[in-house]
Amino acid sequence: MKIHFHGAVRTVTGSLHIVETARGEIVLLDCGLFQGRREEARTRNRTLPIDAKRVKAVVLSHAHIDHIGNLPTWAAAGLNCPVFATGATADLCAIMLRDSANIQVIDAQHVNRRLRNGEKPVEPLYLPEHAEAAIALLRSCKYREWFDVVPGLKAIYHDAGHILGSASITLEEHAHGSKKRLAFTGDVGRPHTPILRDPEPFGSGADVLLSECTYGDREHPPVEAMGEELRKVLYRTIARGGKVIVPAFALGRTQAVLYELNLLEERQKLPPVPVYVDSPLACKATEIFQRHPECYDADAREVLKQEGALFAIDGYACITAAEDSKKLNDKKEPCVVIAASGMCEAGRILHHLNHGIGNPRNTIMIVGFQAEHTLGRKLVERWRTVRIFGQEHAVKAEIVVMNGFSGHAGRTELADFLERCRPAGPLFLVHGDEPRAAAFTEFLKPRGYPDVRIPNVGDTYKV
């Protein structure tokens, strides 16, 4: 068995690893969309490293776009094989890919309206029919049950605690009278994260281990402190008559924030304030959360039992129509507005920032990872002015960064998880910016890891 590294290598986006079995079968681990500067992203996403028709199976870790979002491109190029995922991931993939296809079309139309004379029109990366073709390939699997991937290769999922349905993956190949194991952490969540179960160790002794290292250079504040920090932000902002504007990924962070708001209300610590989720996709994802209680931890199951819903907040409303979204900008009274995209690069959040970033009464609350070169990263770095819709805006709103809401384990949390999954062979660090991967390598050395590697795009390792 060989592993070829292609996506989320020395960066945090576009997860894609190619497994080649001893029989010559090709399997993809994840099939993510590379997100970054427009032209670089288009080139990377369109350029497939192998012929899509050669792929015999895809094994997905979870439903975030940087792990599944390029499936329609591969489907358009001839991918026609089983795409394995947990049940919750399969359900989420359907809404995520349909939404992504619509964004591709709308984004291309937006760019083409601004073309100058002689410039060639931009084509969408893929179309809705390509998303439907990819969705038709999905096959649901259960946690902790082996399933056949291709002849001679089987896999098993363990709960990664990152988002609903997320999983670590172990591949086991039997060939030439021997057994080889390759393990992939996927994205590892934090212990005690609201709603989700803690990350589940998948056992030690794999011949090679691929691990994410998104926050390999830093720790997070305690999960238990999130509710109190959120309460302080709400009261502080409401007292000055402002809005709390939350750029949040439609899947994962939105539900985590809603759950904490629900707990605050249950404890009578939530001030009377309307809460708007301004994202049709987030509203659909929240509905899917309600359908998969098998992924909940004990606390979330108890909330569901007592209240009948995880997000039963007074004044909570899902906004789907574009006209209703626009009306939120006209509201003068305090409120909470949660909108996508989580990195402030597209979607309705840009309109809310456009109207609210210059108001010192408002708070912009960052609750997820912000990649390099994104508007979200500039806000985290406290830029004094930022560009939105081509116009410069002075940043006068309060910026609050709440890494406690992160869906990724911090440095020590990830190292503690890996301690229970220690490989027999090399540990490859993926899904992390190069400086963070390097920092995590140094952090692991005194913990007894003799062979930690940071692969380059195109590197191959024979298991």
N, C-alpha and C positions, 0 to 999 in steps of 0.2 A: 504494500500500500504506500502511495505517495501523497503528500499534501503540497499543493501549489498555492502560494499566497498572492492574492490579487486585489482585494478590497479591504478597507479599514486597516491598512498597513501604514504605520507611522502617521495615522490620522484617525478621526473618530467616526467616519462616515463611509457609506458604500460597502458594507460588510459583504465579502465574497471570498470563499475559499474553495478550491477545487480538489476533490479527493479522487485519486485514480487507483482502482483496485488492482490486485495481482492478475485478475482476468482481463484487465484493460477497460473495465466499466468506469464511466465518468459520473460522479455525484457532486452536486453543489451543496456546500454548507452556507446557507443564507444566499440572498440575491438582492442586495440592498441598493438603493439609489444614492449616488454620490451627491452631496449637497455642498455647494460653495459658490464661487464666482460663476456667473452665468455661462460664459463660454467654456471654461474648464469643465464645468459640470456636464454640459451638453456633449462635449467630446468624450469624456470618460464614460458616460452612461451609454452612449451609442456604440462605443468600441468594445465589442465582446471579445474576451481573450481566447475563446474557442468556438467552434461551430455549435450552435445551439442544438442542432439535431443529434449531436453525439451524446448529449446528456441523458442519462437513464433514470435519474431521480434527483429531487431537491429535498433537503432536510432543513426546515426553518427553525430558528430559535425563538422568535417572537415577532409581533406584528408591527413594530415601528418601521416607518418608511425607509430608514437607512439600513434595514435588514430585509425588507421584502419589496421595496418600491420599484425595482427594475425588472421584476418578473414579467410585466407586460412587454417590455422591450425584447426579452428572450422569447416570449411566446410569439411575438410578431416575426421573429427570426427563425421560428420552427421548433421551439421547445414543445415537446408533447410527451410528457412523462409524469408519474406521480409526484406531487408536491406534498410532503408530509409535514404535519403540524399538530399541536395539541388542539383539542376541540375548541377552546376559547380563542386560540390564535387563528384557527380557520375561520371562525365567525367574524373576528375583527379584520382579518385580511380582506374579506369581501367588501366591507365598507371603506377600508383604507385605500384599496386599489381603485375602487370606483371614484372616490374623491380625488385621488392623485391624477387619474386620467382627465377628469374635468379641469383640474388645475393646469395640466399640460396644455390643453386646448385654449383655455382662457388666457394663459400666460403668453402663448404664441400670438393670439389675436391682439393682445395689448402691445406687444413689441412691434407687430406689423403695422399698427396704426401710427407708429412714430417713425417709420422708415423714411430715410431721405432718398432723393432721386438716385437711382442706380444701385441701391442696396437690395439684396435678395431677401425675399420673404422667409421667415423662420417657420419651420415645420414643427408641430408638436412632437415631443419625444415618442409618445404613443397615443393611441386613441381609445375611447371607451370600449370598442369591440376587442381590443387587445387585452384590456383589463378583464373582460368577461372570459376570454379564452384562458387566461391564467387562473382565474377563480374556479373554472370548471375542472382544473387539475388537482385541486386541494383534496387531501385525504386526512381525516381526523384520526389521531392516535391518543391513547391514554398515558398518563404519567406512570412510570415504574413498570411498564410492560414492554418487553422486547418486541420489535416488529422487523420484518424483512425489508431491506431497502433495495438491494439487487442480489442476484445469486452470490452466496458466499459472504455477504455483508449484512449485518443486522444493527439495529440502533435501539437506544432506550432514552426516554426523557426523564429528567428530574427537575422539580420546581426551582427556578432561579430567583423567584421573589422580586423580579424587576417590574413587570407589569402583569396584568391579567393574562394568564396562559403562557407566560414566558418560561423557557426551559434551558437547562444545560443539556448537552448531547454527548452520549458516548457511542462511538462506532466500534464494532468488533468484527474483525475479518478472520475467517478460517481459510487458509490456503497453504498448500504444500506441506501439510501435516503440522502447521504451527498456528498460533493464535496471536493476533496483534490488536491492540486497543489504542484508539485515538479519542481524546476527550476535548470538548470545546465548552467553555463556561457559558457562552452567550454573554448577555449583559447581566451582571450579578447585582441583585438588589441589596437593600440594607436590612439588618435585623430589626424587628419590631416596627417595620413600615406599616402604616395604616392599611387595613383591608386585607393585604396579602399575607400568605404564610412566609416564614423566614426562608432564605435560600437553603436548599437541601443538598448536602454534600453527596457527590456521586461516587465516592470511594477513591482510594489511592491506587497507585501501581500502573496507571496507563503508560504506554510506551512513549507517548508524546502528549503534551497538554497545550492547548491554545487558550490563553486567558485575556480577557479585556483588561484595560488599565486606565480607564477614562479619568479617574481621580487618583492616579498613582503618585501624585506629589502633594496630596493634602488630605486633611481630616475634615469630617463634617461635624457640625454641632449635634448634640443628642437629639434623636427623633422625638423623645418625650418633651423637648422644649418647644416644639413647633407650635402647639396650640397656644401657649402663652405669648410667644412672639407674634403670632398672627393677631391675637386679641389686642396687643399693644398697638400694632399698626392700624387696626380698624378704629380704635378709639381715638388715636392721635389724628387720623385723617378726618374722621367724622367731626371732631371737635373744631377743626378749621373749615368745615363745610366742603370738603373735597371728595373726590372719587378714588377708589382703589382700583387701579387698572392692572390686570394680571395677564401678561403674555404666557400662555400655557399650552403645552402639547395637548391636542384633543384627546389623546389616549394616554392615560396614566396620571399626569400631573393634575389635569382638570379634576379627575375623580378624587385624588388625594386631598386637594384643597377643599372640595365640597364636603368630603367626609369630616375634615377637621372643623369646618364651619358648623356642621351638624352636631358634632360633639360639644362645641362651645355653646350652641343653643340649648342642648340638653342640660348642660351645667349652668344655664342662665347667665352665661358670660358673653353672649353675642348681642350687641346692641341692635335695636330694630333698624334694619337696613335691607333694601332690596338686593338680591343677588341674581345677576344675569349671566347665563352662559351663552355667549354670542358666537355660536359655532354649530351649524347643522351636524357636522361630523362628530363633535364632542357629545352632542345630544344623543346621536345614534350609539356612540361608544358607551355612554352611560347606561343606555337601555341594555346593552349586551352585558355590562357588569352585573346587572340585576339578574341575568339569566344563568350566571355561572357561580353559584354559591359554593361549588366544590373547590374553588380556588381561594375561598376566604379563610382568614385565620379565626381563632375562637372568638375574639372580641367582635369582629364584624358579623359573625353568625349570631351573636347575642343581640347586637343592635338590630339586625334584620328580624330576629324573633320578637323583640320588644316593640319595634316601630313599624315593621312591615316593609321598610325601605331603608337603604343606606344614606339617602340624600334627601330626607324629609325636612327641608328647611323652610320656615315661614318666609314668604316673599321671594322664593326661588322660582325662576322662570327660564325656560329654554327659548332662545331667539333663533328662528330659522329663516324668516323672510328678510330679504335685504332692506326693505323699507322700514321694518321694525328695528333693524340694526342701526340704521341712520338716525332714528328718533332718539336712541340712547345718547347721542352726542348733544342733543338739545336739552337733556335733563339737567337741572341745576342743583337738585338735592343730592346729598351723599348717596352713594351706591357702590356695589362691587361689580365690576365687569371683567369676566374671564373670557378671553378670546384667543384664537389661534392666528398666526403660527407661534410656536413656543420660542423661536429665535428671532421673532419680529421681522421676518424676511418677506412675508406675503400674508394675504388674508385680511380678515376684518380688524385684527389688532392694529394694523397700520393706520386705519381710519381713526381709531380711538386715540392712538398716540399723536396723530396729526392734530387732533382737536385738544388733547389734554396735556401734552408734554410741556407746554409753555406756562401752565398754571401752577403756581407754587403751593396751592391748596391741595393738589392731587398727589397721590403716591403711585409710583410704578413699581410693582412687586415682582421681582424675578425669582422664579421657583424651579428652574431647570437649567441644564448645561447649555452654554452659549458658545457655539463654535467660532473659530477665528473668522474675521472679516464680516461677521453678521452685525446687524443693528443692535441685537441683544447684547453682544459682547462689548460694543461701544458704550452701552448704558452701564454695564457692569464695571467697565473701566473708567466711568465717570467723565466721558467726553462732555465738554461744555456745550458744543453744538453738534447736531447730527442732521443728516439729510433724509427727508421722508417725501416720497413722491416728487423728487427732484428739487425740493425746496429746503433751505437751511432753517433749522429750528433751534432756538436756545433751549437748553434743558434746564427748566426751572422747577419741574415737579421733583418731589423727593424720590430718590432711588433706593429701594430696599432689596438686598439680595438675601434670599432665604435658602441656603444650601441644604438645610435640614429636610426640605421637600425633595431632594434629589432622589431619583430612582436608581442611582448607581451607588454601590458601596464606596466608602472612603478608603483611604490607603490602608489603615490598620484593619478595617472590616474585611477588605478584600484579601489581605494577607492571612487573616485568621480563617477565612473560608478556604483558601488554597492549602492551608496546613492540613485540612481534613481531606484534601484531594491530591496530595503530593504525588507527582508522576515518578515513574522509574527512570524516564529519559528526560529529554530537554523540555523546558518550559518556554513557549513562544509568547511574547506579549504583542497583542493586537488591539485594535479599537482604542487607541490613545495617541494624542499628539506626541511627537518625538521627544520633547523635553520631559513629558510626564512619564513616558515609557522608560527613559533613561533614569529618572529619579526613582521609579519603582524598582528597577533593576538593582540599584544601590541599596534600597531599603530591604530587599529580599536577601542580599548576600549574607548578612550575619544570621539570618534565619536558616541557613544551611541549604541553599539552592546552588549547586555547583555549575549548572548549565542553563543560564537564562539568556534568551536571544531575542533581538528585535529584528524581525525579517524585513527585507525590502520587497517591493512589488516585483513579482516574477520569480522569487526564490522558490526552491523546491527542496523538500526534505523527505527522504525515504524512511518510512517507519520500520 
